């Protein structure tokens, strides 16, 4: 697994505007488990330039999906690798306001899908270590930011209920908009859920 850290650091460290990339989060503190995210604090002299180039920089990691976290207090570029393995680049010297929910449409459905499965995997890793309190906190947030705007009426009571509700609405909207959302991230997360629940 040290290969993950080496590759993740190397992917962005060579950018001319990056001053440093250091491990952060639970893995830097030694409080992680095998499913924990790989967090890296990125210091930069030119955040807009690095932000613009992040998709090209992380392409070497062969990501399944990637996004800017829309709800954080500071910019975080989230990369999902096969496994699934989640890598996050934290720009702690900068701040951001939470973005409003995306309005479902043919041009936004893929981004909504990425956010849902990324969030679902994070919740699953927390449930795996007994953090039911985080599910109680985040499932209503997920409903407010993702599921509700999609047309799901009720707050889900579990990860499985959230998946069932989301997939039904996403598939319906795919038919309505005549678009198809990639399934690679969904497949990785579903596979990960099966493995950790055995």
C-alpha positions as CSV (number, residue, x, y, z in Angstrom):
1,X,0.0,0.0,0.0
2,X,3.0,2.3,0.3
3,X,2.9,2.3,-3.5
4,X,-0.4,4.2,-3.3
5,X,1.2,7.0,-1.3
6,X,4.3,7.2,-3.5
7,X,2.2,7.3,-6.7
8,X,-0.3,9.8,-5.3
9,X,2.5,12.2,-4.2
10,X,4.5,11.8,-7.4
11,X,1.4,12.6,-9.5
12,X,1.2,16.2,-8.2
13,X,4.6,17.0,-6.7
14,X,6.2,17.8,-10.1
15,X,3.8,20.7,-10.9
16,X,5.7,23.9,-11.0
17,X,3.3,25.6,-8.6
18,X,3.3,22.9,-6.0
19,X,5.7,23.6,-3.1
20,X,5.1,20.4,-1.2
21,X,2.8,17.3,-0.8
22,X,2.6,15.7,2.7
23,X,0.6,12.9,4.1
24,X,-2.4,14.1,6.2
25,X,-5.4,12.7,8.0
26,X,-5.7,9.4,9.9
27,X,-2.8,7.7,8.0
28,X,-0.4,10.5,9.0
29,X,-1.5,10.1,12.6
30,X,-1.4,6.3,12.6
31,X,-5.1,6.0,13.5
32,X,-6.2,4.6,10.1
33,X,-7.5,1.2,9.2
34,X,-7.2,-0.7,5.9
35,X,-10.1,1.2,4.3
36,X,-9.1,4.7,5.3
37,X,-8.7,7.4,2.7
38,X,-5.2,8.4,1.6
39,X,-5.1,12.2,2.4
40,X,-2.4,14.5,1.2
41,X,-2.0,18.2,2.1
42,X,-0.8,20.2,-1.0
43,X,1.0,23.5,-0.6
44,X,0.9,25.7,-3.7
45,X,2.0,29.2,-4.8
46,X,-0.8,29.2,-7.5
47,X,-3.9,27.3,-6.5
48,X,-5.9,28.2,-9.6
49,X,-3.2,26.8,-11.9
50,X,-2.9,23.6,-9.8
51,X,-6.7,23.3,-9.6
52,X,-7.0,23.6,-13.4
53,X,-4.4,20.9,-13.9
54,X,-5.5,18.3,-11.4
55,X,-7.4,16.1,-13.9
56,X,-4.2,15.9,-16.0
57,X,-2.0,15.3,-13.0
58,X,-3.9,12.5,-11.5
59,X,-4.4,10.7,-14.9
60,X,-1.3,8.7,-14.1
61,X,-3.2,7.1,-11.2
62,X,-5.8,5.7,-13.7
63,X,-8.8,6.9,-11.6
64,X,-12.2,5.4,-11.9
65,X,-13.7,8.8,-11.0
66,X,-12.7,12.2,-9.6
67,X,-14.3,15.3,-8.4
68,X,-13.9,18.5,-6.3
69,X,-15.6,17.9,-3.0
70,X,-18.6,20.3,-3.2
71,X,-19.4,20.5,0.6
72,X,-16.0,21.0,2.2
73,X,-14.7,24.1,4.0
74,X,-11.5,24.0,1.9
75,X,-10.9,22.6,-1.6
76,X,-10.4,18.9,-1.8
77,X,-9.8,17.0,-5.0
78,X,-11.1,13.5,-4.5
79,X,-9.9,10.6,-6.7
80,X,-11.4,7.1,-6.6
81,X,-9.1,4.3,-7.7
82,X,-9.9,0.6,-8.1
83,X,-10.3,-1.3,-4.9
84,X,-12.0,1.0,-4.2
85,X,-9.3,3.2,-2.8
86,X,-9.9,6.9,-2.2
87,X,-7.2,9.5,-2.5
88,X,-7.8,13.1,-1.4
89,X,-5.7,16.2,-2.1
90,X,-6.3,18.8,0.6
91,X,-5.6,22.5,-0.1
92,X,-5.7,23.5,3.5
93,X,-4.4,27.1,2.9
94,X,-7.6,27.9,1.0
95,X,-11.2,28.1,1.8
96,X,-14.5,27.6,0.0
97,X,-18.2,27.9,0.6
98,X,-20.3,24.8,0.1
99,X,-21.7,24.5,-3.4
100,X,-25.5,24.3,-3.8
101,X,-27.0,21.0,-5.0
102,X,-26.7,20.4,-8.7
103,X,-30.0,20.6,-10.6
104,X,-30.5,17.2,-12.2
105,X,-30.2,17.3,-16.0
106,X,-28.4,15.6,-18.9
107,X,-25.3,17.6,-18.2
108,X,-25.1,17.1,-14.5
109,X,-26.3,13.5,-13.9
110,X,-22.8,12.0,-14.2
111,X,-21.4,14.5,-11.6
112,X,-24.3,13.7,-9.3
113,X,-23.6,10.0,-9.7
114,X,-19.9,10.4,-8.9
115,X,-20.7,12.4,-5.8
116,X,-23.3,9.8,-4.6
117,X,-21.0,6.8,-4.9
118,X,-18.0,8.6,-3.5
119,X,-20.1,9.6,-0.5
120,X,-21.6,6.1,-0.2
121,X,-18.2,4.5,0.0
122,X,-17.0,7.0,2.6
123,X,-20.1,6.2,4.7
124,X,-19.5,2.4,4.2
125,X,-15.9,2.7,5.6
126,X,-17.2,4.6,8.6
127,X,-20.0,2.0,9.2
128,X,-17.4,-0.7,9.0
129,X,-15.5,0.7,12.0
130,X,-18.7,1.2,14.0
131,X,-19.3,4.9,13.4
132,X,-23.0,4.7,13.2
133,X,-23.2,8.3,14.4
134,X,-21.8,9.5,11.1
135,X,-24.4,7.6,9.2
136,X,-27.1,9.3,11.3
137,X,-25.5,12.7,10.5
138,X,-24.7,12.2,6.9
139,X,-27.7,10.3,5.5
140,X,-30.0,13.4,6.0
141,X,-27.3,15.5,4.5
142,X,-27.1,13.2,1.5
143,X,-30.8,13.4,1.1
144,X,-30.7,17.2,1.3
145,X,-27.9,17.6,-1.2
146,X,-28.4,14.7,-3.6
147,X,-31.4,12.5,-3.1
148,X,-34.0,15.1,-2.5
149,X,-33.1,17.2,-5.5
150,X,-33.3,14.0,-7.6
151,X,-36.9,13.5,-6.4
152,X,-36.4,11.0,-3.5
153,X,-39.0,11.9,-0.9
154,X,-37.8,10.2,2.3
155,X,-34.4,10.3,4.1
156,X,-32.9,6.8,3.8
157,X,-32.4,4.9,7.0
158,X,-29.4,2.9,5.7
159,X,-26.7,2.8,3.0
160,X,-28.7,0.1,1.2
161,X,-31.8,2.2,1.3
162,X,-29.9,5.1,-0.1
163,X,-28.5,3.0,-2.9
164,X,-31.9,1.6,-3.8
165,X,-33.6,5.0,-3.9
166,X,-30.7,6.6,-5.8
167,X,-30.4,4.0,-8.5
168,X,-34.1,4.0,-9.2
169,X,-34.2,7.7,-9.7
170,X,-30.9,7.8,-11.6
171,X,-32.1,5.1,-14.0
172,X,-35.4,6.9,-14.6
173,X,-33.6,10.1,-15.3
174,X,-31.2,8.4,-17.7
175,X,-34.2,7.3,-19.7
176,X,-35.8,10.7,-19.6
177,X,-32.7,12.6,-20.6
178,X,-31.5,9.8,-23.0
179,X,-28.0,9.7,-21.5
180,X,-26.0,6.9,-19.9
181,X,-23.9,7.4,-16.8
182,X,-20.7,5.3,-16.6
183,X,-21.0,2.4,-14.1
184,X,-17.4,1.8,-13.3
185,X,-17.5,3.7,-9.9
186,X,-20.7,2.0,-9.0
187,X,-19.3,-1.4,-9.7
188,X,-16.2,-0.6,-7.6
189,X,-18.3,0.6,-4.6
190,X,-20.7,-2.3,-4.8
191,X,-17.8,-4.8,-5.0
192,X,-16.2,-3.1,-2.0
193,X,-19.4,-3.3,0.0
194,X,-19.7,-7.0,-0.7
195,X,-16.2,-7.6,0.5
196,X,-16.4,-5.7,3.8
197,X,-19.7,-7.2,4.7
198,X,-18.6,-10.8,4.4
